[in-house]
Amino acid sequence: MGSRTEAVIEIGSTGIRALVANVSGEGGYEILERAGKPVALGRDVFTTSLVSRESTRECIAVLRGFRELLHTYGVEPASARVIATSALREAENRDAFVDRVAMRTGFRVDIIEAIEESHYMYLAVQRALGGDAKYFARTNSMIIEVGGGSTELMLLRRGRIVAAHSLRLGTVRIDEQSRAAMGASGYLMRFLADNVRTACDGLEEDLSLAGVRSFIVIGNDARFAAKVAGTEGRPDYSIIPRNDFLALVDRLKGFSVDGLVTEYRISYSDAEALIPGLVITALFLERTGAEELVVPRVSLRDGLLISMSGEAGGDIEAELHKQIVGSVVGLGRRFHFDEGHANHVAEHALFLFDRLKESHGMGRRERLLLESAAYLHDIGNFIRTSGHHRHSEYIVQNSEIFGLQRDELTIVANLVRYHRKAGPSPSHANYMSLPREDRAVVLKLSAILRVADALDRGHTQRLKLVELEMKEDHLVLQTDCQGDLSLERLSLAEKSDMFEDVFGLQVVLI
């Protein structure tokens, strides 16, 4: 496969930024062009909840300019990936904005969820760290990005994600609140300290922050700090000693916005966000045990490009799968699930999925969704055992799982709903909200999950599937159990009806 040119555009709270790259057939890429223009979307949305007419016109003008830039590289607007983050997520008139942009520029804007931002952020950081990622995986870590409208955080315990959070704490949002308080510097610092302290207290439930040794920061503010006070680490990241960073932040607090522009020759919009962004970073850093900051020279757009290019294959794809499953298990533990049973059901479900490929015709994405549902099917017991399948659906639908987008979470929520009792019905709104193709996926995966769950009816993990054989109208499951299988056969008789309806095979256990 030859190389191709791809383009990604991010509509953020403070500006619109584009990236054009040459993507090779092996999934690697080379940046051809980076471009950006400041646009004050965040100031509109965080004060009025609306994108103003003026800002909409300004965005369209910027995007038209980017359209001409992309034309020089042979990329049409319909082929570019355009995403929007926190400002448009919160805008009440976002649908009108997206429609107007599409009509006037040809760009289709996708407003992504915060958890999807974390996904792309993780991919970008992994690429920047390269082989050194294994070193950072030996310690507890925090990955943080302070944006205009929100602060995105990921906590990792020895390389495994235990939590991903999006905090309503951004430089533009803070600046607007500070202006409302007449711009008092003392108020701003107290406000930031109080908000970060509250956020950190909540994070302690996921991971002890004092035990965090690797502090990884991405974003314009961090890259500025790395240029001023950092040391070169590797080609794609820099290192800033903890004390040097804190000293820089203290020194910058004495500058006005005009002073920052004059002293460091940065744009006015960057200067406005600089001090709040670095102060937030410093406050989080002080709660950790990290002795240095790691600043990768990447952005959300790099992560998006990696996802598009297919570079998340091989080792990165395997690592990403581990992180998603780790996030799923973390959610289960938060609701005190039966981890032994969940592991056993997941093992059975994947065994069936892998050996029935010719019958179900599904791929890697559906396998991951089945695995996630297998781990989470019983978490509704935390609320109440009776009707726990519906409680499980509610918990999953209203949670965030790293690496899974909202439509994928909806599929997982449906799967846990249908692991027992009645199957899908036209009266079930959550099921009917799915596209037809995804409803077919729910039917197939629910049928497999029911069989996998039935094989551990007593939650004892006493048998393991070792082989299966497909006959004309039967699926014969062979186990390693030498004892009485009456309980499991009874459970299969109750729960394998959907499997027989979907696949046309009666399940037999030997």
Backbone torsions as a table, in degrees:
resi	resn	phi	psi	omega
1	MET	NA	133.8	-179.8
2	GLY	-81.7	180.0	179.9
3	SER	-81.6	162.0	177.9
4	ARG	-145.0	159.1	179.4
5	THR	-101.7	129.0	-179.9
6	GLU	-122.4	153.2	177.6
7	ALA	-135.5	139.6	174.7
8	VAL	-128.8	143.4	179.5
9	ILE	-130.8	133.2	178.3
10	GLU	-115.1	124.1	175.0
11	ILE	-99.1	104.7	-175.6
12	GLY	-106.1	-170.5	-177.9
13	SER	-74.2	-27.4	-175.4
14	THR	-114.0	-9.6	-177.9
15	GLY	-179.1	176.6	177.3
16	ILE	-117.7	128.2	-174.5
17	ARG	-129.4	141.4	-177.0
18	ALA	-124.7	152.7	177.8
19	LEU	-140.8	129.5	177.5
20	VAL	-118.2	133.2	-176.3
21	ALA	-141.5	153.7	173.0
22	ASN	-96.7	115.8	-175.2
23	VAL	-102.3	127.4	-179.2
24	SER	-85.6	166.1	179.4
25	GLY	-64.0	-23.2	179.9
26	GLU	-86.1	-0.4	177.3
27	GLY	99.5	-11.5	176.2
28	GLY	-74.8	166.7	179.0
29	TYR	-149.9	157.3	177.7
30	GLU	-126.1	126.8	-179.5
31	ILE	-70.1	126.2	177.2
32	LEU	-96.8	-35.4	-176.6
33	GLU	-159.7	139.7	170.3
34	ARG	-121.8	138.5	179.4
35	ALA	-145.8	153.0	179.3
36	GLY	-159.8	149.2	177.4
37	LYS	-137.9	134.8	177.9
38	PRO	-72.4	136.3	174.7
39	VAL	-142.4	133.1	-172.3
40	ALA	-90.0	52.1	178.2
41	LEU	-62.0	-42.9	-176.8
42	GLY	-60.7	-38.8	-179.6
43	ARG	-62.0	-35.6	176.1
44	ASP	-66.7	-57.2	-169.0
45	VAL	-68.1	-40.5	-175.2
46	PHE	-77.0	-7.1	175.3
47	THR	-110.6	-35.1	-175.9
48	THR	-119.8	-6.9	-176.4
49	SER	69.6	11.1	-178.7
50	LEU	-132.3	149.6	168.1
51	VAL	-84.2	123.5	-176.9
52	SER	-70.8	162.0	177.6
53	ARG	-61.4	-40.4	-179.5
54	GLU	-62.7	-44.5	179.6
55	SER	-67.0	-35.2	177.3
56	THR	-63.6	-44.7	178.3
57	ARG	-62.3	-39.6	-179.3
58	GLU	-65.9	-42.6	178.3
59	CYS	-61.3	-44.0	179.7
60	ILE	-62.3	-39.7	178.8
61	ALA	-64.0	-43.2	178.9
62	VAL	-64.0	-44.5	-178.4
63	LEU	-66.5	-33.1	175.2
64	ARG	-64.7	-38.1	176.5
65	GLY	-64.3	-41.8	177.5
66	PHE	-66.7	-32.1	177.4
67	ARG	-61.2	-41.3	177.8
68	GLU	-66.9	-38.3	177.5
69	LEU	-61.5	-45.2	-179.5
70	LEU	-65.1	-33.0	178.7
71	HIS	-60.5	-34.5	-178.9
72	THR	-66.6	-21.0	177.9
73	TYR	-102.5	5.6	178.0
74	GLY	76.7	22.6	179.9
75	VAL	-105.3	122.4	178.7
76	GLU	-83.6	152.1	180.0
77	PRO	-54.2	-38.8	-178.4
78	ALA	-67.1	-19.6	-178.6
79	SER	-90.8	-15.8	-178.4
80	ALA	-78.7	148.5	174.4
81	ARG	-97.1	116.5	-178.0
82	VAL	-116.1	121.4	-179.9
83	ILE	-120.1	155.6	175.0
84	ALA	-128.9	147.2	-173.7
85	THR	-113.4	-138.9	-164.2
86	SER	-57.9	-39.8	-176.5
87	ALA	-59.6	-50.9	-179.2
88	LEU	-73.0	-28.0	175.5
89	ARG	-58.1	-35.5	-175.7
90	GLU	-93.7	-10.9	-176.0
91	ALA	-72.5	128.2	179.7
92	GLU	-68.3	-25.8	-179.8
93	ASN	-104.4	29.0	-177.1
94	ARG	-61.4	-37.8	-178.3
95	ASP	-64.3	-41.0	177.6
96	ALA	-65.2	-39.8	179.1
97	PHE	-61.9	-48.8	-178.0
98	VAL	-61.2	-42.3	-179.9
99	ASP	-64.9	-42.7	-178.6
100	ARG	-66.4	-39.8	177.6
101	VAL	-61.9	-43.2	-179.9
102	ALA	-62.4	-42.2	-178.0
103	MET	-68.9	-35.8	-173.7
104	ARG	-92.1	-22.3	-174.9
105	THR	-124.2	-21.2	-175.4
106	GLY	87.8	-5.4	178.8
107	PHE	-83.4	133.8	174.8
108	ARG	-97.4	116.3	-174.8
109	VAL	-92.9	129.5	177.1
110	ASP	-109.6	114.2	178.7
111	ILE	-84.7	110.6	-172.1
112	ILE	-91.9	153.7	176.7
113	GLU	-76.1	160.1	179.5
114	ALA	-59.9	-37.6	-178.1
115	ILE	-66.9	-29.2	176.5
116	GLU	-71.5	-34.6	173.2
117	GLU	-58.1	-44.9	180.0
118	SER	-60.6	-38.8	178.4
119	HIS	-58.9	-51.1	-178.7
120	TYR	-66.6	-36.4	178.5
121	MET	-62.1	-42.2	-180.0
122	TYR	-64.0	-44.8	179.0
123	LEU	-59.6	-42.4	-179.3
124	ALA	-64.7	-43.7	-179.9
125	VAL	-63.9	-43.4	179.5
126	GLN	-59.2	-41.0	-179.6
127	ARG	-66.9	-42.0	-177.9
128	ALA	-66.4	-39.0	-178.9
129	LEU	-74.3	-27.9	177.7
130	GLY	57.6	-133.1	-179.6
131	GLY	-64.4	-23.4	179.8
132	ASP	-71.4	-12.0	178.9
133	ALA	-58.0	-31.4	179.2
134	LYS	-65.4	-33.8	177.6
135	TYR	-66.0	-45.7	-178.6
136	PHE	-67.7	-25.3	-179.7
137	ALA	-71.2	-10.3	179.3
138	ARG	-80.4	-12.2	-177.5
139	THR	-122.9	169.1	171.7
140	ASN	-76.6	140.5	-171.6
141	SER	-134.4	156.5	168.9
142	MET	-126.7	130.5	172.7
143	ILE	-111.9	127.5	-173.1
144	ILE	-136.4	140.7	170.9
145	GLU	-135.2	120.9	177.2
146	VAL	-94.8	112.7	179.8
147	GLY	-103.7	-171.3	-179.3
148	GLY	-71.7	-36.3	-176.8
149	GLY	-110.4	-18.9	-176.1
150	SER	-153.4	162.3	172.3
151	THR	-112.9	122.2	-180.0
152	GLU	-97.6	130.6	-175.9
153	LEU	-129.5	140.8	169.1
154	MET	-130.6	136.0	176.3
155	LEU	-112.3	131.5	-178.4
156	LEU	-125.4	130.5	174.4
157	ARG	-101.2	109.4	-177.5
158	ARG	49.4	47.9	174.8
159	GLY	88.2	-7.9	-179.2
160	ARG	-106.0	128.9	-178.7
161	ILE	-67.2	125.7	176.3
162	VAL	-106.7	-19.5	179.1
163	ALA	-163.8	148.1	172.9
164	ALA	-133.5	128.0	-175.1
165	HIS	-131.1	147.6	172.1
166	SER	-119.2	114.6	-176.1
167	LEU	-101.7	138.8	178.2
168	ARG	-78.2	64.8	-176.1
169	LEU	-141.4	95.6	-177.4
170	GLY	-132.8	161.5	-173.8
171	THR	-64.9	-39.7	-180.0
172	VAL	-71.0	-43.4	179.6
173	ARG	-60.0	-42.0	-179.5
174	ILE	-66.9	-42.3	-178.8
175	ASP	-61.7	-39.3	178.6
176	GLU	-65.5	-40.0	178.9
177	GLN	-68.6	-34.4	177.7
178	SER	-67.9	-39.2	177.5
179	ARG	-62.7	-37.4	179.0
180	ALA	-64.4	-26.2	178.5
181	ALA	-95.6	25.9	177.6
182	MET	65.9	23.7	174.0
183	GLY	69.7	19.9	-177.6
184	ALA	-66.2	122.7	-178.2
185	SER	-63.0	-41.8	-179.6
186	GLY	-62.0	-39.7	178.4
187	TYR	-63.1	-43.3	-178.2
188	LEU	-59.8	-46.1	-178.0
189	MET	-66.8	-40.0	177.8
190	ARG	-66.3	-39.9	178.9
191	PHE	-61.1	-47.0	-180.0
192	LEU	-63.6	-44.9	-178.6
193	ALA	-61.4	-43.0	-179.3
194	ASP	-64.9	-43.3	-177.6
195	ASN	-69.0	-41.3	179.3
196	VAL	-68.4	-38.6	178.2
197	ARG	-62.1	-43.4	177.8
198	THR	-62.9	-43.0	179.3
199	ALA	-63.0	-44.0	-178.5
200	CYS	-65.6	-37.4	177.2
201	ASP	-59.9	-38.1	176.9
202	GLY	-70.0	-36.3	-179.3
203	LEU	-67.8	-26.9	-179.3
204	GLU	-59.8	-23.7	178.1
205	GLU	-67.9	-26.7	-179.3
206	ASP	-90.5	-38.1	-175.1
207	LEU	-162.5	135.8	177.0
208	SER	-65.7	116.2	-175.7
209	LEU	-68.6	-28.2	178.2
210	ALA	-62.8	-23.6	179.6
211	GLY	-88.6	0.3	178.4
212	VAL	-76.1	121.7	-178.3
213	ARG	-110.1	-22.9	178.7
214	SER	-110.5	119.1	-176.6
215	PHE	-117.8	106.1	-172.5
216	ILE	-110.4	124.0	-173.8
217	VAL	-124.8	131.3	173.8
218	ILE	-122.2	159.4	-179.5
219	GLY	126.9	164.4	-177.4
220	ASN	-60.8	-42.3	-177.4
221	ASP	-62.3	-43.3	-179.6
222	ALA	-66.3	-38.8	179.3
223	ARG	-66.8	-34.5	174.5
224	PHE	-61.9	-47.2	-179.8
225	ALA	-61.6	-38.1	179.7
226	ALA	-65.5	-36.3	179.5
227	LYS	-67.9	-35.5	-176.4
228	VAL	-84.6	-42.7	-171.3
229	ALA	-123.6	1.7	-173.6
230	GLY	-91.5	170.2	172.9
231	THR	-119.9	150.2	-178.9
232	GLU	-68.6	129.7	177.1
233	GLY	-98.1	-75.1	177.8
234	ARG	-132.2	176.6	-177.5
235	PRO	-55.3	-30.1	-174.0
236	ASP	-110.3	7.2	175.1
237	TYR	-155.5	159.1	178.4
238	SER	-120.1	164.6	178.5
239	ILE	-120.8	135.3	173.3
240	ILE	-122.1	119.0	174.9
241	PRO	-58.8	142.5	-175.6
242	ARG	-52.7	-51.6	-175.8
243	ASN	-66.1	-34.3	177.9
244	ASP	-66.4	-38.9	179.0
245	PHE	-66.4	-47.1	-179.1
246	LEU	-63.1	-36.3	177.7
247	ALA	-66.2	-39.4	178.1
248	LEU	-63.0	-44.2	-179.6
249	VAL	-61.7	-44.1	178.5
250	ASP	-60.5	-39.2	-179.7
251	ARG	-68.9	-41.1	-177.8
252	LEU	-68.3	-24.8	179.0
253	LYS	-59.4	-24.5	-179.3
254	GLY	-83.1	-2.6	-178.6
255	PHE	-93.3	145.0	166.5
256	SER	-84.0	169.8	177.4
257	VAL	-60.5	-44.3	178.5
258	ASP	-62.2	-37.7	179.4
259	GLY	-64.4	-39.1	178.0
260	LEU	-64.7	-42.0	179.5
261	VAL	-61.5	-43.7	-177.8
262	THR	-70.6	-45.2	-174.5
263	GLU	-70.4	-41.6	-171.6
264	TYR	-112.3	1.1	176.9
265	ARG	53.5	50.7	175.5
266	ILE	-112.0	165.7	-178.4
267	SER	-71.0	159.2	-178.8
268	TYR	-63.7	-40.2	-179.0
269	SER	-65.7	-38.4	176.4
270	ASP	-66.4	-39.0	-178.2
271	ALA	-65.9	-37.3	179.5
272	GLU	-60.8	-36.8	-175.8
273	ALA	-89.8	-14.6	-168.8
274	LEU	-61.3	-55.7	-173.9
275	ILE	-65.1	-48.7	177.0
276	PRO	-57.3	-41.0	-179.2
277	GLY	-63.3	-44.4	-179.6
278	LEU	-71.8	-34.3	177.6
279	VAL	-64.5	-44.0	177.9
280	ILE	-59.4	-45.7	178.9
281	THR	-59.3	-44.5	-179.1
282	ALA	-63.0	-40.0	-179.3
283	LEU	-65.2	-39.7	175.4
284	PHE	-68.0	-42.5	179.4
285	LEU	-56.3	-42.4	-177.1
286	GLU	-64.3	-21.9	178.0
287	ARG	-83.5	-8.7	-177.7
288	THR	-103.9	173.5	176.0
289	GLY	-100.3	15.5	-176.8
290	ALA	-71.7	138.9	179.1
291	GLU	-99.6	-2.4	178.6
292	GLU	-157.1	161.4	175.0
293	LEU	-107.2	136.7	174.7
294	VAL	-104.6	123.2	-175.2
295	VAL	-119.1	95.1	176.7
296	PRO	-69.1	142.6	178.3
297	ARG	-90.3	63.5	-179.6
298	VAL	-140.3	171.1	179.7
299	SER	-139.2	176.8	174.8
300	LEU	-55.2	-35.8	-178.1
301	ARG	-66.4	-33.5	175.9
302	ASP	-63.9	-42.6	178.7
303	GLY	-62.9	-40.5	178.3
304	LEU	-63.7	-41.2	179.4
305	LEU	-65.4	-39.6	177.3
306	ILE	-59.7	-44.5	179.6
307	SER	-62.0	-41.6	-179.4
308	MET	-70.2	-36.7	-172.5
309	SER	-77.3	-17.9	-177.4
310	GLY	88.9	7.5	179.6
311	GLU	-69.3	-13.0	177.2
312	ALA	-76.7	23.3	175.6
313	GLY	-89.8	178.5	176.6
314	GLY	62.6	-132.8	-175.6
315	ASP	-62.3	-40.2	-178.4
316	ILE	-66.5	-40.3	179.2
317	GLU	-64.1	-40.7	178.7
318	ALA	-64.8	-41.1	179.4
319	GLU	-66.9	-39.1	178.8
320	LEU	-63.3	-40.3	177.8
321	HIS	-60.6	-42.5	178.0
322	LYS	-60.4	-40.2	-178.2
323	GLN	-68.5	-38.1	178.7
324	ILE	-65.1	-46.7	178.7
325	VAL	-63.3	-37.9	176.5
326	GLY	-61.4	-39.5	177.1
327	SER	-66.3	-39.1	177.6
328	VAL	-62.4	-48.3	179.9
329	VAL	-63.7	-37.7	177.1
330	GLY	-60.1	-39.9	177.1
331	LEU	-65.1	-41.7	178.1
332	GLY	-60.7	-43.2	180.0
333	ARG	-65.1	-33.0	178.6
334	ARG	-62.3	-28.0	179.8
335	PHE	-108.8	21.1	171.1
336	HIS	53.8	48.8	179.9
337	PHE	-73.6	163.0	175.3
338	ASP	-79.0	94.5	-170.3
339	GLU	-66.5	-37.0	178.7
340	GLY	-61.8	-45.9	178.1
341	HIS	-64.2	-43.5	-179.0
342	ALA	-61.0	-44.5	177.9
343	ASN	-60.4	-41.3	-176.9
344	HIS	-68.3	-42.4	178.2
345	VAL	-64.8	-41.1	178.3
346	ALA	-61.6	-41.7	179.1
347	GLU	-62.3	-44.7	178.8
348	HIS	-65.2	-42.9	-177.5
349	ALA	-61.4	-43.9	-179.5
350	LEU	-70.5	-34.2	174.5
351	PHE	-58.1	-48.4	179.9
352	LEU	-65.3	-44.3	-178.6
353	PHE	-58.8	-47.4	-174.9
354	ASP	-66.9	-31.8	-176.2
355	ARG	-94.0	-3.1	178.1
356	LEU	-114.4	22.6	-175.2
357	LYS	-55.5	-41.3	-178.2
358	GLU	-67.7	-23.8	-179.3
359	SER	-85.2	-36.0	-175.7
360	HIS	-101.1	-24.3	175.2
361	GLY	66.0	24.3	-179.1
362	MET	-102.4	168.0	-173.5
363	GLY	-121.4	-156.0	-173.0
364	ARG	-63.1	-40.3	-179.3
365	ARG	-61.7	-46.7	-178.9
366	GLU	-66.8	-34.1	177.2
367	ARG	-61.5	-42.0	178.8
368	LEU	-64.7	-40.2	179.5
369	LEU	-65.4	-39.2	176.5
370	LEU	-63.8	-44.0	179.5
371	GLU	-61.2	-42.7	179.5
372	SER	-62.4	-45.4	-179.7
373	ALA	-65.7	-35.3	179.4
374	ALA	-62.6	-38.9	178.1
375	TYR	-70.3	-32.3	-169.5
376	LEU	-105.1	3.1	-169.9
377	HIS	-62.4	-25.7	-176.0
378	ASP	-108.2	8.5	-174.3
379	ILE	-66.5	-17.0	177.0
380	GLY	-64.4	-14.4	175.1
381	ASN	-60.7	-22.6	177.8
382	PHE	-60.3	-33.8	179.4
383	ILE	-85.3	-53.2	-179.4
384	ARG	-169.4	137.3	-178.8
385	THR	-65.6	-43.0	178.2
386	SER	-66.3	125.8	-178.8
387	GLY	69.0	26.9	-173.5
388	HIS	-66.1	-22.5	178.5
389	HIS	-64.5	-36.4	177.3
390	ARG	-73.1	-35.6	176.7
391	HIS	-67.1	-37.1	176.7
392	SER	-62.0	-42.6	177.9
393	GLU	-58.5	-45.3	-178.3
394	TYR	-62.8	-45.3	-177.9
395	ILE	-62.4	-47.5	-178.2
396	VAL	-64.6	-44.1	-177.5
397	GLN	-62.1	-28.3	-176.2
398	ASN	-108.1	20.2	177.0
399	SER	-114.4	174.7	173.6
400	GLU	-122.2	133.3	177.1
401	ILE	-122.7	122.5	-178.8
402	PHE	-53.9	131.7	175.9
403	GLY	89.5	-11.9	179.0
404	LEU	-108.0	129.3	178.4
405	GLN	-83.0	170.6	-172.5
406	ARG	-60.5	-40.1	179.9
407	ASP	-67.3	-33.0	176.8
408	GLU	-71.0	-38.0	175.6
409	LEU	-61.8	-36.9	178.9
410	THR	-64.4	-38.0	175.9
411	ILE	-64.0	-45.8	179.3
412	VAL	-61.8	-40.9	178.2
413	ALA	-60.3	-41.0	177.0
414	ASN	-66.0	-38.5	-179.8
415	LEU	-62.5	-45.2	179.8
416	VAL	-68.5	-29.4	176.5
417	ARG	-63.0	-38.7	-171.6
418	TYR	-102.4	19.8	177.8
419	HIS	-76.9	-7.3	176.7
420	ARG	-154.6	172.5	177.1
421	LYS	61.4	-149.8	-174.9
422	ALA	-68.7	151.1	177.9
423	GLY	-86.1	-172.9	-178.6
424	PRO	-56.8	147.3	-179.5
425	SER	-142.2	149.0	176.1
426	PRO	-59.4	-16.1	179.3
427	SER	-85.7	-5.6	-179.1
428	HIS	-90.8	106.7	-172.4
429	ALA	-62.6	-40.3	-177.0
430	ASN	-64.6	-35.1	177.9
431	TYR	-73.9	-44.7	-177.2
432	MET	-70.2	-17.7	178.3
433	SER	-72.1	-14.9	-178.5
434	LEU	-79.2	150.6	170.9
435	PRO	-61.3	158.6	-177.2
436	ARG	-55.8	-41.6	-178.6
437	GLU	-62.5	-38.9	-179.8
438	ASP	-73.7	-29.6	175.5
439	ARG	-65.7	-35.9	176.3
440	ALA	-65.8	-37.9	177.0
441	VAL	-62.6	-43.2	178.7
442	VAL	-59.4	-43.5	180.0
443	LEU	-60.6	-48.3	-177.2
444	LYS	-66.0	-47.6	-176.3
445	LEU	-70.8	-35.0	176.8
446	SER	-63.0	-39.8	179.2
447	ALA	-61.7	-42.8	178.5
448	ILE	-66.8	-43.3	-178.7
449	LEU	-61.9	-39.0	179.6
450	ARG	-61.4	-43.8	179.7
451	VAL	-64.5	-45.0	-179.9
452	ALA	-60.6	-40.8	179.6
453	ASP	-68.5	-37.9	-178.8
454	ALA	-63.1	-27.8	-177.6
455	LEU	-74.0	-8.7	174.7
456	ASP	-128.4	49.6	-175.9
457	ARG	-54.2	-41.0	-177.2
458	GLY	-89.5	5.9	-178.8
459	HIS	54.8	39.6	-178.1
460	THR	-110.6	-11.2	-178.7
461	GLN	53.1	41.2	-172.6
462	ARG	-89.6	-9.9	178.0
463	LEU	-133.4	158.1	-179.9
464	LYS	-135.9	136.6	176.0
465	LEU	-70.7	134.1	179.2
466	VAL	-120.1	-21.3	-179.6
467	GLU	-164.9	157.2	171.8
468	LEU	-139.1	154.2	179.9
469	GLU	-136.1	129.2	179.1
470	MET	-97.7	122.0	173.8
471	LYS	-107.6	-172.7	-173.3
472	GLU	-56.2	-46.5	-179.7
473	ASP	-135.3	20.8	179.6
474	HIS	-132.8	148.6	169.5
475	LEU	-117.1	111.0	-176.6
476	VAL	-95.9	120.1	179.7
477	LEU	-103.1	125.6	178.9
478	GLN	-106.2	132.7	-179.2
479	THR	-117.1	171.6	177.6
480	ASP	-93.4	6.9	-175.7
481	CYS	-84.0	129.1	178.9
482	GLN	-97.5	-3.7	-176.4
483	GLY	-91.4	-163.6	-178.3
484	ASP	-75.0	128.0	-179.2
485	LEU	-106.0	18.9	-175.2
486	SER	-60.6	-42.7	-177.6
487	LEU	-63.3	-45.2	-178.3
488	GLU	-68.0	-37.6	177.9
489	ARG	-65.5	-38.5	176.7
490	LEU	-63.7	-43.4	179.4
491	SER	-63.7	-41.5	177.8
492	LEU	-63.3	-39.1	178.9
493	ALA	-60.7	-33.2	-179.2
494	GLU	-80.3	-30.7	-167.8
495	LYS	-115.0	-5.1	-176.3
496	SER	-93.7	6.1	-178.8
497	ASP	-62.3	-40.7	179.9
498	MET	-65.8	-37.4	178.9
499	PHE	-61.5	-43.2	179.8
500	GLU	-66.1	-39.1	178.4
501	ASP	-64.6	-41.8	-174.5
502	VAL	-78.6	-44.7	-173.8
503	PHE	-105.2	-8.3	179.7
504	GLY	70.6	24.5	-177.8
505	LEU	-126.2	130.0	173.3
506	GLN	-85.2	132.1	-175.8
507	VAL	-87.9	129.4	179.6
508	VAL	-123.8	133.3	-177.5
509	LEU	-110.7	127.6	177.3
510	ILE	-129.7	NA	NA
